[in-house]
C-alpha cells in the first residue's frame, strides 16, 4: 500500500513535467519535419585550393563572402584525396576511423583493384561503421538528397540517400551547361518542389584542370572563373525560387593542389631503382598514385623492404603503419597496408618507371598549405561579412547536424570550432536544446522520485509510531489516506 502511494505521488507529479518534453521531441519515426530548421546545401568543388581566388577575379565568391562567412582555409584529413576526404565531410570522422582509406578499392589476395568510379558501387567499401549525414538525417525525419557526391551510390545499413543522381561512367566533369542543369534540379526541383532539407552537390572541377595543366596555369584560372560564375548562378537560382532566407549554403572542397616537379628539375622517386628494394618481395602494392603509396610485403619480408626504402630517396618517407605520425590519423585501420609511403611537396612515387604525367597533384601531407581547400558559407543562420581562422574539415559535420537540428553520430569534430560563424539563436529546433530539455526532465523526475520516497518513509515512520502509541492492531485504507493527506500539507 505504501508503495502504491509512492507511485501515485510520482504519477501525479510526472505528467506536467513530461508534457513539454513530449511536445518538443520529434519522434525518430515522425513524419517529415522540415519546417523546424532551415535547409542546407553542401557543395564541393573538387580540388579548389584555399587561395585560388587570389589571382582571378571572383565577384560571386567575393559577394558570398560579404553576405556570409569565409575561412582563411580549412585543413582536410590525410590522405588528401577525393573519396576519403569527402567521406570525412559527410561523417566528421578522420579517415582511419571511417575506413574509406583510398580512392581505390583493392583486394590483396586476388590483386584486384577498382578505380574511383567503380568503387562507388561497392557498398561494403563505404558502409563500414560510419553513417553519412544523409542517412542520419533521414532516420531523424528529414529528407536528404545527393548529386554526384562521392558515396552517393552506396547503401548504408540497408538505406540509401533517398533522392540521388550518380554520374554516368565517363562523365565530362567540366561541362558548365551540365552544371546549370544540375543546379536547376537541386534547387528548383529537390529543395523547392520536393521540399528536401539537405542536399550534397559535387563538381569535379577545378581538380581535373589542376591535374592536367597545373595549379598555376591560365587554364586553372579560367576554370576558377567558371566556378565563380556557377556560385553566382547557384545564389541567383536560390533567390529566384524564394529560398534565400530558408537555405544555408556551405561551399568547400576536399583538398588543394600543388605543382609536380619533373622534367629534370628533380631526382624522381622510382622505387625499383632504390638499392636493396625488390618488387619480388612485395605481395601487393598501391603505388603510381601521386605522392602516396602502400605496400604489403611478402611473409617475413617487411623489415627488409622497410630498411631498403627508409633513406632510399631524400624526398621519400616510409612508415610502418603503426608508426605513422599521430597527427595524420592514418594508421589505425585494418585496410591500411603494413608500409605507408609518402613524398615531399612536388614529388610523386613511381613503381617501376615514371608513368605519371599530371602537372598538378594532391595526396600530400595535410599540413602543406597547397593541400588546404577553401570554405565559404552563407544563409539565414550564418553571420554576415565574417572572416574566421582556419579549422579542420572534420568540424563541418557537427556544424551541418546543428544547422539541420539533428543529433550527430559519434564523430571527431566539434561544433565549438564553428559556432562563432552562426547567428546566435533562440532556437528550439536544435538537438542540443532537446537534450537539455530531456536532462531537465530526468532531473525533475529524479527530484520527484526522491520527494516521493521521503514522503513514503516519513509516512511509514509516523504510522509505525502511531500504531505503537495507539496499540491499534489494524489500519484501514481510509484511515491511512486521511492521515497521508494530513501529512502531505506539511511537505
Ligand atoms: Zn584529383
Boltz pocket constraint, residues with backbone or C-beta under 6 A from the ligand:
constraints:
  - pocket:
      binder: B
      contacts: [[A, 47], [A, 82], [A, 207], [A, 208], [A, 211], [A, 362]]
      max_distance: 6.0
